[in-house]
Structures are given as structure tokens and as C-alpha cells.
């Protein structure tokens, strides 16, 4: 598959693919699950592996403002009615067995709440999972790098200056990113943690060769993976040895040699 030139183009392609898919009636959606996450937590990879089963819906970031803006542009409308948009997403992204999944970041939930849109009033989640990273400094660096380069996925064509941009990130920029994660974590603990049924850590998921965490989610939703399914994804890890060296330099700045 050819990579998208930009993240915006990638999201528009996903919306176009969604609209071309065969919808199911809303009344046939029996199981709704949520994935709560933060940027660069591995939630997109986690969601993609669930999607690969063909029976767990397509749990993408459908309430991400990028997705809703892409929908508005593809449809040629000035405004997006959230309730109607969500119904459309549910009908087109749920699988025939009636499973619908949604991945949403903590700050996306906060943004919706500021607009008086409470996801928990629109969706009756059967199960909710949290995807987290233990190493918040690595996560913050990945976030600041992606924000600076606009390369949020391995499905997007790398920029020629991507590594140079990452190498030149200032300590202050990365630490501001780390501060954002502290804020999101506090909000998660105050508003969302009590709703979560299980927490999965990125560091564990990438080592889970048997797909035990995905099997757990499927059991919760009364589903079984196809025989011999290996929970593969075409998404690739984006960190480089240069990134790791830059993170080590920041650690030395913080704690000393």
C-alpha cells in the first residue's frame, strides 16, 4: 500500500474508506467497547491488531478532531452534527457481528466535554480498556517529534528532514510534552480511571507474541479470533537509534551523569 503524503491525507483516506464500507443497522450493534489512551501510547497499533480479526470493528480515533474535519471536507459540509456523525461511524465501522470499538485520547474526551458532548451519554460501553506506556519520557519525546514532523504513523511518508528535526528538539520542548502527559494522567485518574475494566501497557503488548491481551478483550466481548490468527499489523515502530541517543542525553540533563 502506498503511504500517504501527510497525516491529513491519511485521515481523509480512512474517512473515504469508511463511507464506502457496507453499513449495518444501529439496532444490530450489540457490543460497544472503548480504548482510552494518550498520544504515542501504542493504542493505534493495539486497535489495528483488534481490527485484523475481522470481528472487533475498526476501533479508530473517530472522535479525533482531525477525523471529524476530514469527514466535513469529504462530505462538503460546513458543520458536523456530532450525534449523526457518530451514528454513521458506528454503522460503517462496526463488523457484521455487531461489535463497535472506539479509541479516544484523554485530551479528546476533555475537548468534547468542553463542548458539552459527553461520550458516555452517547455510547453504552460494555467494556473500556486503557492503553498506557510506563516510560513517559520516551512517550513524550515520541509525541514532540511527531508533532514537529507531522509524521504520526508509519503509514505516512517520512519527511526528508524528519531525523534532523528530531535531533534538534530542545530539552524545553520535550519537557513541555512531558508536562502535558502529567496533566492528562491527572485528568484520567480524576475522570476516567474508574470506568476502566483493564489496563494494558505498551511495553507488555509488544512482547505478547501469543496475543493474550487481545484474546482477553475478545473474550470480554464474547468473540473468538479466527483459527490460527496471529494479531498482525502492518504498522511499524517509528523510534530510531538517534531518538534513543537524544532521550539518553535528556536523561543526563535531568539526573546528571
Steps between C-alpha positions, in 0.01 A plus 500: 500500500630843406568726797308823542692822445364661818302405809206703367502298180516174697196595709304610192574163339372325810177703496451427130553128565253516788231657285545233232458215749172313535306636802303291747185617680560670834263254665741218405790648698504295820850550642670839540849530645733792557877545504618795709850617421742787452704584188790262425376236746475228237122516495483523118706182470285334768183601316637387163575153636144471630369618163708230326275230649210613282258476792597786734393799295747771401581673833660814357514854640167590345440792741840652429446851362719407200255223411192718542656778290594246234141375499375856462732563204426169328125560538528867402308624804568803717416336833495151645205391711679286757211265572437431131873464433536249784204297374654489154838393638339228708301359209795502259785393730324227700550147377209281389494325838393828661828608664598868503820639651627852562849618589506844661773701668454662840540849356243422228253405770575828677450700178163337441394567858581869453246492214253329735537169314528211745598179322356294783155643432524411131654155535423213735841338531499135595874511574766771514874445484788735566818483289799659672877523484709458812787707362344845480825670392526279191134566433540876538794503259302298245208743537710814456680345203171405331356844566808668351511280189127417459599136448267327745497159335722271296221525239615857429795566271804605708621854450855547367583718800315285754807372686672838498185656643491239776871539578455876539211488744580712804487359853238759587273379218521138613442592864192701404377185331568306820300761692207441265507130590498584871190712444328229296585236760346711776188550291481129423526407867240758599242442225558174315697240696194382694334399173789281382471121509865420423828680435750381239851640473672556168820343628312177576286500185799510262643192675170311500574256217198282580256791494372428851392859561297503177346164583396646838323792330326266257377274778359804678302582185394135455711456188764254386791566261503304175690171522873561476465878515827668603384860569731654242521867398672677214578795727867531590680642802636843415775552758861506377841463662539878463181546700629275777828693513309830524287363785811383685647848466185647653514250787856609572383862500232414758683264737865570423766261374 
